[in-house]
Amino acid sequence: MQHHVEDTIVALSTPEGIGAIAVIRLSGKDAIPLCNAVFKGKDLTQAATHTLHFGTIRDGEKTLDEVVVALFKEPNSFTKENVVEISCHGSPYIVRQIIQLMLKQGARLASQGEFTKRAFMHGQFDLAQAEAIADLIAADSELSHRAALNQMRGGFSWEIKDLRTQLVHFASMIELELDFVEEDVEFVSRDDLRKLIDELLAVINRLADSFSLGNVIKNGVPTVIAGKPNAGKSTLLNALLNEEKAIVSDVPGTTRDLIEDEISLGGISFRFIDTAGLRETTDKVEAIGVARTYAKMKQASLIVFLFDLSNDNITDIQLEINRLKNMGIPFIKVGNKIDAAQPALLEALQHISDVVYIAAEKKENLEGLKEEIMRMVDLNRFRTSGTIVTNVRHYESLIQTREALHDVINGLENNISHDFLAQDIRLSLHYLGEITGEITTDDLLGNIFSKFCIGK
């Protein structure tokens, strides 16, 4: 069924489930009179914008709930349409009854992200800022929150728009030259255009290079806990999370699949992954788990290599350390069960530097391990006031823009005709415009806003 932008839409904007308060949001031309028809209290159609009103929602003679209604009249609302937010008691039954009543009055259920999509379509913000709203809602660490907030306020957008504005001027001059191709005139200096392209590439390279940091800020640092069976990997994961996430057993090979969870250290999320113990095995299921462990280790940003001080030997430990060095991935050497350590092994380990000693079961020296994790990742590189790209769609558009600008440079160096030069510049403008939504398609918008929750 086709949806129209003139429709009045309704949805629950707070999480589903039982709670003290639930907020039901309506947006559209008829949002206020539609709500007023079932609201007993003040006449909402005569009330001022940005006001709260206490009353009841009624279905005929039946009172559904006592509510507080907030009014936001166009264009001074999130969607720039008339918006009504009904704060009711958080009973799922009450929420369903009120939403069904609004549907009977003529509203329709909002699609995913439709409130934010309407705000974008009405010019409240650009597409990059709209996407930042979803990132802000999902932010689970200090740095991911900061990056999303900066993008939502337009920090990233202003840089892109400034680049595009400068390029549009040159593009318009090149396009104008096409009308005078027989006279062979130039309205813009090719040297000035080359200088601008070089400046644009410097900014685009900086933004594109920031994605490696931005991706970690947004999605967390993948950190694999690896080691032999019974080294204490699951115990360590539980201790770091402060909950019984993984099954702990003395039986070797208990962990056969990957178990993941996140904690925040130093303002950034670390995604810890408990893995199957590294050993030769004839058990087919366990062997699959070991293979997955090695695959996950190759994808990790950091490996916490755990060995058992009460049972391991220095030869095996050194062998695993050498293997990790050959993988080329940063790793931390962690000796577990320090409370039951073999004296001879401790003495042998003195020749190996930077070993962190813990007792995971007793939660001894976990803070020391966390400090070493943060040192290895070097959190200072994330603490920047500059713009950081966190969205893979933006990164891909920047890469495509860079390729198109290189084509412009090649064209300048080879003195290609005005029309081919204009085409390459138009392509650069297209990719930059895709980031902020100046250039967009229904498919692109549908894909972006389908990732939002219904009530946002």
C-alpha positions in Angstrom: 0.0 0.0 0.0 1.3 3.4 -1.0 1.9 5.9 1.8 1.3 9.6 1.3 3.4 12.4 3.0 0.1 14.2 3.8 -1.1 11.4 6.0 -1.1 11.9 9.8 1.0 9.1 11.3 1.1 7.6 14.7 3.5 5.3 16.6 4.9 4.5 20.0 8.1 6.4 20.5 9.2 4.8 23.7 10.4 1.2 24.0 7.7 -1.5 24.0 7.0 -3.2 27.3 5.7 -2.3 30.7 6.9 1.0 32.1 5.8 4.0 34.1 5.3 6.2 31.1 4.8 5.6 27.3 4.9 8.3 24.7 2.7 8.0 21.6 3.7 10.4 18.8 1.5 11.8 16.0 2.7 14.0 13.1 0.8 15.5 10.2 -1.6 18.3 9.2 -4.5 16.8 11.2 -2.5 15.6 14.2 -4.0 18.2 16.6 -7.7 18.1 15.6 -7.5 14.3 15.4 -6.2 14.1 19.0 -8.5 16.8 20.1 -11.5 14.7 19.0 -10.8 12.1 21.7 -9.1 14.4 24.3 -11.2 15.7 27.2 -9.5 18.7 28.7 -8.5 21.9 27.1 -9.4 22.6 23.4 -6.1 21.6 21.8 -7.0 23.4 18.5 -6.9 26.7 20.4 -3.8 26.0 22.5 -0.4 27.5 21.9 2.5 25.6 20.5 5.0 24.0 22.9 2.5 23.6 25.7 1.4 20.7 27.9 -2.2 19.8 28.7 -3.6 17.3 31.3 -6.8 15.4 30.5 -8.2 12.1 29.5 -8.3 10.1 26.3 -11.8 8.8 25.6 -13.3 6.3 23.2 -16.9 7.5 23.3 -18.0 7.2 26.9 -15.1 4.9 27.8 -12.0 6.5 29.4 -8.8 4.9 28.3 -6.3 6.8 30.4 -5.3 10.0 32.1 -2.6 11.6 29.9 -0.4 14.7 29.4 -0.5 16.0 25.8 2.4 18.0 24.4 1.7 20.2 21.3 4.2 21.3 18.7 2.7 23.3 15.9 4.3 23.5 12.4 6.9 24.5 11.5 8.4 24.6 15.0 8.5 20.8 15.6 10.9 17.9 14.9 9.2 17.0 11.6 8.2 20.7 10.8 4.6 19.4 10.8 2.0 19.5 13.6 3.2 17.1 16.2 1.3 15.7 19.2 3.0 13.6 21.9 0.7 11.7 24.3 2.3 10.7 27.6 0.2 7.9 29.0 0.7 5.1 31.5 3.1 2.5 30.2 0.7 -0.4 30.1 0.9 -2.2 26.7 -2.9 -2.6 26.8 -3.4 1.2 27.2 -0.8 1.9 24.4 -2.6 -0.4 22.0 -6.0 1.0 22.8 -4.9 4.6 22.3 -3.1 3.8 19.0 -6.1 1.9 17.7 -8.3 4.8 18.6 -6.0 7.2 16.6 -6.2 4.8 13.7 -10.0 4.9 13.9 -9.8 8.7 13.8 -7.9 8.7 10.5 -4.2 8.3 11.4 -2.1 5.5 10.0 0.8 3.6 11.5 4.2 5.2 10.8 6.7 3.2 8.9 10.2 2.7 10.3 12.1 6.0 10.6 9.2 8.0 9.1 9.2 10.8 11.6 12.9 11.4 10.9 12.4 11.0 7.2 9.7 13.7 7.2 12.1 16.0 9.2 14.7 15.4 6.5 12.3 15.9 3.6 11.1 19.2 5.2 14.7 20.5 5.5 15.1 20.2 9.3 18.5 18.6 8.7 20.4 16.8 6.0 20.8 13.1 5.5 24.1 12.7 7.3 22.5 14.5 10.4 19.5 12.2 10.1 21.7 9.1 10.2 23.5 10.6 13.2 20.2 10.5 15.2 20.1 6.7 14.8 23.8 6.5 15.9 23.1 8.7 18.9 20.3 6.5 20.0 22.5 3.4 19.6 25.6 5.0 21.2 26.9 2.9 24.1 30.1 4.7 25.0 31.4 8.2 25.6 33.3 8.5 22.3 30.5 7.0 20.1 28.1 9.4 21.8 30.4 12.3 21.1 31.0 11.4 17.5 27.3 11.0 16.8 26.4 14.3 18.6 29.0 16.2 16.6 27.6 14.7 13.3 24.0 15.4 14.3 24.9 19.1 15.0 26.3 19.3 11.5 30.1 19.1 12.0 30.6 16.6 9.2 28.0 18.0 7.0 29.5 21.5 7.0 32.8 20.2 5.8 31.1 18.3 2.9 28.9 21.2 2.0 31.8 23.6 1.9 33.7 21.2 -0.4 30.7 20.9 -2.7 30.1 24.6 -2.8 33.6 25.4 -3.9 33.4 22.7 -6.6 30.0 23.8 -7.8 31.4 27.2 -8.7 34.0 25.7 -11.0 31.5 23.2 -12.4 29.2 26.0 -13.4 32.0 27.8 -15.2 33.0 24.7 -17.0 29.4 24.0 -18.0 29.2 27.6 -19.3 32.2 27.0 -21.5 30.2 24.3 -23.3 28.0 27.0 -24.8 31.0 28.7 -26.3 32.9 25.6 -27.4 33.4 27.0 -31.0 35.0 30.2 -29.6 37.4 28.0 -27.5 37.1 30.3 -24.4 37.8 29.5 -20.8 35.8 31.1 -18.0 37.9 29.4 -15.3 41.6 29.0 -14.9 42.7 25.4 -15.2 45.5 26.1 -12.7 43.0 27.4 -10.2 40.8 24.3 -10.8 43.8 22.0 -10.2 44.7 23.9 -7.0 41.1 23.5 -5.7 41.1 19.8 -6.6 44.3 19.3 -4.7 42.8 21.1 -1.7 39.6 19.0 -1.9 41.6 15.8 -2.1 43.6 16.7 1.0 40.3 17.1 3.0 38.7 14.0 1.5 41.8 11.9 2.3 41.8 13.2 5.9 38.1 12.3 6.3 38.4 8.9 4.6 41.5 8.1 6.7 39.5 8.9 9.9 37.1 6.0 9.1 39.4 3.4 10.6 39.1 5.3 13.9 35.4 6.1 13.4 34.5 2.4 12.7 36.1 1.4 16.0 34.4 4.2 17.9 31.0 3.2 16.5 31.3 -0.6 16.6 33.9 -1.2 19.4 37.3 -2.8 19.5 37.1 -6.5 18.6 39.1 -8.2 21.3 39.6 -11.9 21.3 40.4 -13.9 24.4 42.5 -16.9 23.3 44.4 -19.7 24.9 44.4 -23.4 25.7 41.4 -25.2 27.2 40.9 -24.5 30.9 43.2 -21.4 30.8 40.3 -19.4 32.3 39.0 -17.6 29.2 35.4 -17.9 30.1 36.1 -17.1 33.7 37.9 -13.9 32.5 35.1 -12.9 30.3 32.6 -13.3 33.1 34.9 -11.3 35.4 35.3 -8.5 32.9 31.5 -8.3 32.3 30.7 -8.9 36.0 28.1 -11.5 35.1 27.9 -15.2 34.3 27.8 -14.8 30.5 29.9 -17.9 29.6 29.7 -21.5 31.0 32.7 -22.3 33.2 33.7 -25.9 33.7 36.8 -27.9 34.5 36.0 -30.1 31.5 38.3 -29.1 28.6 36.5 -28.0 25.4 33.4 -26.6 27.1 33.4 -23.5 25.0 32.8 -24.6 21.4 31.3 -21.4 19.9 32.1 -17.7 20.1 30.6 -15.8 23.0 30.6 -12.0 22.7 29.7 -9.0 24.8 30.8 -5.4 25.3 32.2 -3.2 28.1 33.3 0.3 28.0 36.9 1.2 28.9 38.2 4.7 28.8 35.0 5.9 27.0 35.2 3.4 24.1 33.5 0.0 23.7 35.6 -3.2 23.6 33.8 -6.2 22.2 35.3 -9.1 24.1 35.1 -12.5 22.4 35.5 -15.7 24.3 36.7 -18.5 22.1 37.2 -22.3 22.0 40.5 -23.5 23.5 43.4 -23.8 21.2 44.5 -27.5 20.9 44.6 -30.5 18.6 41.3 -32.4 18.9 39.5 -35.3 17.3 36.1 -34.0 18.3 34.5 -32.6 15.1 32.4 -30.0 16.9 35.3 -28.8 19.0 37.5 -28.7 15.9 35.0 -26.3 14.2 35.2 -24.1 17.3 39.0 -24.1 17.2 38.9 -23.1 13.5 36.5 -20.3 14.3 38.9 -19.1 17.0 41.8 -18.8 14.6 39.5 -17.0 12.0 38.4 -14.6 14.7 41.9 -13.9 15.9 42.9 -12.9 12.4 40.0 -10.4 12.3 40.7 -9.0 15.8 42.2 -5.6 16.7 43.6 -7.0 19.9 44.2 -10.5 21.3 44.3 -11.3 25.0 46.5 -14.5 25.1 45.7 -16.3 28.3 47.8 -19.1 29.8 47.4 -21.1 33.0 50.2 -20.5 35.5 49.2 -23.5 37.5 49.4 -26.0 34.7 51.1 -24.7 31.5 54.8 -25.0 30.6 57.2 -22.3 29.3 57.8 -24.2 26.0 54.2 -24.2 25.0 53.7 -20.6 26.1 56.7 -19.4 24.1 55.5 -21.3 21.1 52.1 -19.6 21.2 53.7 -16.2 21.7 55.8 -16.8 18.6 52.7 -17.7 16.6 51.0 -14.6 17.7 54.0 -12.5 16.7 53.8 -14.0 13.2 50.1 -13.1 12.9 51.1 -9.4 13.2 48.1 -8.5 15.4 48.7 -6.7 18.8 48.4 -9.0 21.7 48.7 -9.0 25.5 50.3 -11.9 27.4 48.2 -12.7 30.4 49.2 -15.2 33.1 46.1 -16.5 34.9 45.7 -18.2 38.3 48.6 -16.3 39.9 47.2 -17.5 43.2 48.1 -21.1 42.3 51.2 -20.5 40.1 54.1 -22.9 39.7 57.2 -21.2 41.1 59.4 -22.7 38.4 57.1 -21.3 35.7 57.1 -17.9 37.3 60.8 -17.9 37.3 61.0 -18.9 33.7 58.5 -16.1 32.7 60.9 -13.5 34.1 62.6 -13.7 30.7 59.4 -12.7 28.9 58.5 -9.1 29.1 55.1 -7.3 29.6 53.3 -10.3 31.1 50.2 -9.3 33.1 49.4 -11.5 36.0 45.8 -12.0 37.2 43.5 -14.4 39.0 40.3 -14.2 37.0 38.2 -16.3 39.3 39.1 -14.0 42.3 39.1 -10.9 40.1 42.6 -10.1 41.1 44.5 -7.4 39.1 41.7 -7.0 36.5 42.3 -3.2 36.7 45.9 -3.8 35.7 44.7 -5.9 32.7 42.2 -3.2 31.7 45.0 -0.5 31.9 47.2 -2.6 29.6 44.3 -3.1 27.2 43.8 0.6 27.0 47.5 1.2 26.6 47.8 -1.2 23.7 44.8 0.4 21.9 46.2 3.9 22.6 42.9 5.7 23.3 44.5 9.1 22.9 44.2 8.7 19.1 40.5 8.7 19.5 40.3 11.9 21.5 40.3 14.4 18.7 38.2 17.5 18.1 38.3 17.0 14.4 35.6 15.4 12.2 35.6 11.6 12.3 33.7 9.5 9.7 31.8 6.7 11.4 29.3 5.7 8.7 30.4 3.2 6.0 28.0 4.8 3.5 29.8 8.1 3.9 33.2 6.4 3.6 32.2 4.7 0.4 31.0 8.0 -1.1 34.2 9.8 -0.1 36.2 7.0 -1.9 34.1 7.4 -5.0 34.5 11.2 -4.8 38.2 10.8 -4.6 38.3 8.5 -7.6 36.2 11.0 -9.6 38.5 13.9 -8.6 41.5 11.9 -9.7 39.8 11.6 -13.1 39.4 15.3 -13.2 43.1 15.7 -12.6 43.9 13.2 -15.3 41.7 15.1 -17.6 43.4 18.4 -16.8 46.8 16.8 -17.4 45.7 15.4 -20.8 43.8 18.5 -21.9 40.5 16.6 -22.4 37.5 18.4 -23.9 35.2 20.7 -21.9 32.3 18.2 -21.9 34.4 15.2 -20.6 35.9 17.5 -17.9 32.4 18.7 -16.9 31.2 15.1 -16.7 33.9 14.1 -14.2 33.2 17.2 -12.1 29.5 16.4 -12.1 30.3 12.9 -10.9 32.4 14.2 -8.0 29.5 16.5 -7.1 27.1 13.6 -7.2 29.0 11.5 -4.8 29.5 14.4 -2.3 25.8 15.2 -2.6 24.8 11.6 -1.7 26.4 12.0 1.7 24.2 15.0 2.8 21.1 14.0 0.7 21.4 16.8 -1.9 21.5 13.9 -4.3 19.3 11.0 -3.4 17.0 8.3 -4.5 13.9 6.6 -3.0 15.9 3.3 -2.7 18.6 5.1 -0.8 16.2 6.8 1.6 14.2 3.6 2.0 17.4 1.7 3.0 18.6 4.3 5.4 15.3 4.9 7.3 14.3 1.3 7.4 17.1 0.9 10.0 15.4 3.3 12.4 12.8 2.2 15.0 9.2 2.8 14.2 8.6 5.7 16.5 11.7 7.7 15.4 
